[in-house]
Amino acid sequence: MKLYYAPGACSLASHIVLRELGRPFQLVAVSLARKTTADGRDFLTVNPKGYVPALELDDGAILTEGPAILQYLADFEPARALAPPNGTLARYRLQEWLAFINSELHKSFGPLFEATAPDVLKERARATLVRRLGYVAGVLPGPYLTGATFTVADAYLYTVLTWTAHVGPDLAAWPVLADYLARLAARPAIRDAQAAEKVR
C-alpha cells in the first residue's frame, strides 16, 4: 500500500493506523500548495480532489477520505481490533465519532490555518471548537473514545488535537483532553509516524 500524505495534516491518522497494523507500506509526501508529490508528479492524477490522505491499494485502486481509509485499514486486519466488527452497534458508535471528528472538529480548524481568513471567521471557529472540545472532554468514556480499546477514531482525534498547539484553543482548559493527548503520544505507532513525518 502507498499513503499520500502531508506532514502533520489529517493524513497523520491514516499513517498512525498503518503503523499500528505493522504491515509494509510506502509514504509519498505531497505539497498541498503545488498539488505535486515529492518526486514531482501531479497529485491531481492520484486524487482529483487535491487533498490528502489518499491510499493506493496493492491493485492500484485509490481510496480517499480519511474516515473511509481508516475503516478500510481497520477491516484489513480485524484481529487488531482497531474497529468493532461491521454490523454491530459498537461499529456505528465508532462511525458516529469519526463523523463528529470530521465535521465538527476537523473542519472547524480550517479557518485557523487559512492566512487570509477574516478575524471574525477565526473567532467563530475558535468558539465552535471550544464548545465541541468541551463536549468531547465531558463524554470521554475511558482511556479511549470508545472505552478501553484504542481504535481508528483515537488516531483521528489525536491528529486533530495536535493542531491546537499551533492555532489553539489551549487544551489546558480541558485536563482530560491534555492527558489523553499526552498518553496517546507515547504509543510507539504514533511516535514513529510523527518522527517519519518530522512533526511533533
Backbone torsions as a table, in degrees:
resi	resn	phi	psi	omega
1	MET	NA	156.5	-177.7
2	LYS	-133.9	122.8	179.7
3	LEU	-105.2	122.5	173.5
4	TYR	-90.1	125.1	-171.6
5	TYR	-142.0	164.1	168.5
6	ALA	-125.7	134.6	-175.2
7	PRO	-53.6	125.7	176.9
8	GLY	76.4	-4.1	179.3
9	ALA	-76.3	-177.0	-178.5
10	CYS	-63.0	-17.6	176.4
11	SER	-63.9	-16.5	177.2
12	LEU	-57.8	-35.1	179.6
13	ALA	-60.4	-45.7	178.1
14	SER	-65.4	-38.1	177.7
15	HIS	-60.8	-45.0	178.1
16	ILE	-58.5	-46.7	-177.1
17	VAL	-65.5	-39.1	175.9
18	LEU	-58.8	-40.5	178.5
19	ARG	-72.1	-33.8	174.5
20	GLU	-61.0	-36.2	-179.8
21	LEU	-72.1	-26.4	179.4
22	GLY	70.4	22.4	179.5
23	ARG	-99.9	153.6	179.8
24	PRO	-67.9	140.9	176.1
25	PHE	-155.7	164.8	179.5
26	GLN	-116.0	138.8	176.1
27	LEU	-99.9	135.7	176.1
28	VAL	-127.5	112.1	-179.3
29	ALA	-72.8	145.3	-178.8
30	VAL	-126.7	134.4	169.2
31	SER	-88.1	110.9	-178.6
32	LEU	-70.8	-27.3	178.7
33	ALA	-70.3	-43.2	-176.9
34	ARG	-93.9	-13.0	-177.2
35	LYS	59.5	42.0	177.3
36	THR	-129.6	155.2	174.4
37	THR	-86.5	169.8	-177.3
38	ALA	-59.4	-27.8	179.3
39	ASP	-93.5	12.7	172.8
40	GLY	90.1	3.8	179.1
41	ARG	-74.9	156.2	177.0
42	ASP	-76.8	110.8	-177.7
43	PHE	-64.8	-25.9	-179.7
44	LEU	-64.8	-17.7	174.3
45	THR	-77.7	-17.7	176.2
46	VAL	-89.9	-53.5	179.0
47	ASN	-132.4	100.7	-179.2
48	PRO	-59.3	-16.7	176.8
49	LYS	-71.1	-23.5	173.4
50	GLY	85.8	11.9	179.4
51	TYR	-134.5	165.6	179.4
52	VAL	-100.6	160.9	2.9
53	PRO	-84.8	159.1	166.9
54	ALA	-135.3	135.5	-178.9
55	LEU	-116.3	118.7	175.6
56	GLU	-91.5	120.3	-177.9
57	LEU	-80.8	169.9	-175.4
58	ASP	-62.9	-25.3	179.0
59	ASP	-90.1	4.7	178.8
60	GLY	94.2	-10.4	177.6
61	ALA	-66.2	148.8	-179.7
62	ILE	-112.4	129.5	175.5
63	LEU	-113.9	133.1	179.4
64	THR	-123.4	173.5	-179.3
65	GLU	78.0	116.9	-174.9
66	GLY	-50.6	-52.3	-178.9
67	PRO	-59.4	-35.1	177.7
68	ALA	-69.1	-44.2	179.4
69	ILE	-62.2	-44.4	-178.7
70	LEU	-59.0	-44.0	-179.4
71	GLN	-71.6	-35.9	175.9
72	TYR	-59.0	-47.3	-178.6
73	LEU	-64.2	-42.2	178.5
74	ALA	-60.4	-41.1	-178.5
75	ASP	-75.3	-15.7	178.7
76	PHE	-64.1	-33.9	178.4
77	GLU	-137.2	79.8	-176.2
78	PRO	-57.7	-28.8	-177.5
79	ALA	-63.2	-21.4	178.9
80	ARG	-75.8	-12.4	176.3
81	ALA	56.3	38.9	176.0
82	LEU	-82.1	-6.3	171.7
83	ALA	-153.7	144.9	175.6
84	PRO	-64.7	163.0	-179.7
85	PRO	-60.8	145.9	175.9
86	ASN	-59.1	145.6	176.6
87	GLY	87.1	-4.5	179.3
88	THR	-97.1	156.9	176.4
89	LEU	-61.3	-36.0	179.2
90	ALA	-60.2	-35.8	178.4
91	ARG	-67.4	-39.8	178.5
92	TYR	-68.5	-31.6	173.9
93	ARG	-64.6	-39.9	176.0
94	LEU	-62.1	-44.8	178.7
95	GLN	-64.0	-33.6	176.3
96	GLU	-60.6	-46.1	177.9
97	TRP	-65.1	-43.8	179.7
98	LEU	-60.1	-41.1	179.2
99	ALA	-65.5	-41.3	-179.8
100	PHE	-65.0	-46.9	179.7
101	ILE	-60.8	-42.8	-176.9
102	ASN	-66.3	-49.0	-171.9
103	SER	-90.5	-33.7	-172.7
104	GLU	-99.1	-28.3	178.9
105	LEU	-103.2	-62.2	-177.0
106	HIS	-50.7	-53.8	-175.8
107	LYS	-67.3	-27.7	179.1
108	SER	-69.8	-22.6	177.4
109	PHE	-74.8	-20.4	-174.6
110	GLY	-47.3	-55.2	-177.9
111	PRO	-61.6	-27.3	-177.0
112	LEU	-72.1	-23.8	177.8
113	PHE	-93.7	-7.1	-176.4
114	GLU	-92.5	110.3	-174.9
115	ALA	-59.0	-31.9	-175.5
116	THR	-94.0	2.0	179.9
117	ALA	-67.4	135.6	178.9
118	PRO	-61.6	149.2	-179.3
119	ASP	-58.0	-36.1	-179.2
120	VAL	-64.1	-36.3	177.4
121	LEU	-68.3	-39.9	179.2
122	LYS	-65.1	-41.2	179.4
123	GLU	-65.6	-37.9	177.2
124	ARG	-64.5	-41.5	178.9
125	ALA	-63.7	-42.4	178.9
126	ARG	-63.4	-41.4	179.2
127	ALA	-62.6	-40.7	177.4
128	THR	-63.2	-44.4	179.9
129	LEU	-62.7	-39.5	178.3
130	VAL	-59.3	-43.9	178.8
131	ARG	-65.5	-45.9	-176.1
132	ARG	-68.7	-41.2	178.2
133	LEU	-67.5	-35.4	175.0
134	GLY	-61.1	-39.4	176.6
135	TYR	-61.1	-49.2	-178.5
136	VAL	-60.1	-44.5	-179.8
137	ALA	-60.4	-34.7	-177.0
138	GLY	-78.1	-20.1	-176.1
139	VAL	-117.2	-0.2	-179.7
140	LEU	-54.4	115.3	-167.9
141	PRO	-81.4	-12.8	-175.6
142	GLY	-176.9	-150.7	-179.9
143	PRO	-66.7	-22.5	-178.7
144	TYR	-131.5	170.1	-173.8
145	LEU	-60.7	-33.4	-178.3
146	THR	-106.8	11.5	178.2
147	GLY	126.8	-120.6	-172.1
148	ALA	-93.3	-6.0	-172.2
149	THR	-118.3	132.7	174.0
150	PHE	-67.1	130.7	178.7
151	THR	-130.1	178.3	178.2
152	VAL	-62.1	-26.4	177.6
153	ALA	-65.6	-33.5	176.9
154	ASP	-67.9	-38.4	177.0
155	ALA	-60.6	-39.0	-179.7
156	TYR	-71.8	-47.3	-179.7
157	LEU	-63.2	-41.4	178.1
158	TYR	-56.1	-48.2	-178.5
159	THR	-57.3	-48.0	-178.2
160	VAL	-65.4	-39.9	-179.6
161	LEU	-65.8	-28.5	178.5
162	THR	-63.6	-24.8	-178.5
163	TRP	-67.8	-22.6	-179.0
164	THR	-63.2	-26.4	179.0
165	ALA	-66.2	-21.2	-177.0
166	HIS	-100.3	-36.4	-173.6
167	VAL	-129.8	2.7	-178.1
168	GLY	78.6	-179.4	-6.7
169	PRO	-70.9	164.6	-176.6
170	ASP	-72.7	122.0	-179.0
171	LEU	-68.6	-9.9	177.0
172	ALA	-58.4	-22.1	177.7
173	ALA	-68.1	-19.3	-178.9
174	TRP	-130.8	84.7	-177.6
175	PRO	-53.5	-33.1	-179.5
176	VAL	-64.9	-35.2	178.4
177	LEU	-76.4	-38.0	176.7
178	ALA	-62.1	-40.6	178.2
179	ASP	-66.3	-42.6	178.3
180	TYR	-58.7	-47.3	-179.1
181	LEU	-61.8	-45.9	-179.3
182	ALA	-64.5	-39.8	-179.8
183	ARG	-65.2	-44.8	179.9
184	LEU	-68.0	-32.3	-180.0
185	ALA	-60.9	-20.5	-179.7
186	ALA	-83.8	-9.1	179.2
187	ARG	-66.8	133.9	-179.0
188	PRO	-54.8	-41.1	-178.9
189	ALA	-63.7	-37.5	-179.9
190	ILE	-72.3	-44.7	177.1
191	ARG	-58.2	-44.4	-177.5
192	ASP	-67.6	-39.5	179.6
193	ALA	-65.1	-44.8	180.0
194	GLN	-67.0	-36.6	177.8
195	ALA	-65.0	-41.4	-179.9
196	ALA	-64.6	-34.1	-179.9
197	GLU	-89.5	-5.4	-179.5
198	LYS	59.5	42.8	175.7
199	VAL	-123.8	160.2	176.7
200	ARG	-124.8	NA	NA
